[in-house]
Amino acid sequence: MLEASDPIRANPGAMPRHWVSDRSRPDTEGDIAREVATVAHLSAIPGMLQLLCETTAMGFAAVARVTDKTWVACAVLDAIDFGLKPGGQLDVNTTLCLEVMHARTPIFIDHASIDPVYRDHPTPKLYEIESYISVPIIMPDGRYFGNLCAIDRHPANVSDVRTIALFKGFAQMIGVQLEADLARQNEQTALLDERAVSELREQFIAVLGHDLRSPLAAISASSRVLAKRVTDPVMAEIAQRIATNATRMSALIDDVLDFARGRLGGGIGIQFQTVDDVETRLRAVVNEISDSYPDRRLNTSINMIGRVRCDLARLQQLASNLLGNALTHGPPNGTVEIRAHVNDSDLVLQVWNDGEPIPPESLGKIFGPFWRNSTSGSRQGLGLGLHICSEIVKAHGGHLSVTSTREGGTQFTARLPLVSG
């Protein structure tokens, strides 16, 4: 991926002669269009591009589908007014991505105009760039997809070990996710038996969740090492952002593995224990969520006295998922409430938010896997949170229900049979 020259920034409407119109189609329209659309639907990609730009101080990052004849942008983060959008194309012969594709070796350039290899190369001169990164995205089965790229017209220290490891790790994760989605699409097209399709998908998700842990562990470990060694507050903040994003990715992987275990193993596993301080443990979850959403109103009413026999970790996961769902899909200036109490027979946990109601036709589907609220502007996560909540409650022998109206807001109510210690 390469940056446009200063005249393009001065006149964003101008189309340089080495560009191809965003509306034109590559020759292999069907396959490439499907692959571009697949990348566009990977929810983790925008966060990855944002993190890469913040880490390197570069202004442009993209995921590109690259062949011998085409260069198509699949996902783009543009803070330098380059003007290229998802679906847009470059003349592949004016890029360095062909070299990366044929050698399957990444290119990292700190300062192109003084670089002994690239100072006379036509590509940096054409696009007037100084710092450049291009890493091949290789599928787990060895197929080449394209490149994870970043550019800027200013020099940047991008050839250090940690930056290289971060880009390679993200490129590997993108390749794994792409193969998963493309394989799932092919399976759904090829298999007429819906049950066979479902089983294959779930087995693949289980393997995918396991395999994603290795590159994620490397990213997390790198962030910890970086945080310990840097003294610059800005770099320390970047290290913290990397760690925070790694934690969020880990939570997504946990959701995937819970889903796969539940589907393949007959339900989510529960380990009961007698808990004396359920109220304190639930409040800890609420405090953690509040710290992540400091600008949101979160009202709490938790009154639980006595010993309760439950799976505490799963109960906390239930509360966290319901609160996260309410905060994500509620209005930014709205209120979220969590209430918990014990009656004669049940432990009752309720989470409420205001805003647009869930359509009546969707209420029967809301606890299914991969369900998304069509009225919400948010598309975070994998659509597994409420399904896992339902499975946790079911494993406790309880029931999870939802009511949603414009006047009364949306409320989830979990009732878990009470078993005293």
Secondary structure, 3 states (H helix, E strand, C coil): CCCCCHHHHHCCCCCCCCEECCCCCCCCHHHHHHHHHHHHCCCCHHHHHHHHHHHHCCCEEEEEEECCCCEEEEEEEECCCCCCCCCCEECHHHCCHHHHHHHCCCEEECCHHHCCCCCCCHHHHHHCCCEEEEEEEECCCCCEEEEEEEEECCCCCCCCHHHHHHHHHHHHHHHHHHHHHHHHHHHHHHCCCHHHHHHHHHHHHHHHHHHHHHHHHHHHHHHHHHHHHCCCHHHHHHHHHHHHHHHHHHHHHHHHHHHHHHHHHCCCCCCCEEECCHHHHHHHHHHHHHHHCCCCEEEEEEECCCCEEECHHHHHHHHHHHHHHHHHHCCCCCEEEEEEEECCCEEEEEEEECCCCCCHHHCCCCCCCCCCCCCCCCCCCCCCHHHHHHHHHHHCCCEEEEEEECCCEEEEEEEEECCCC
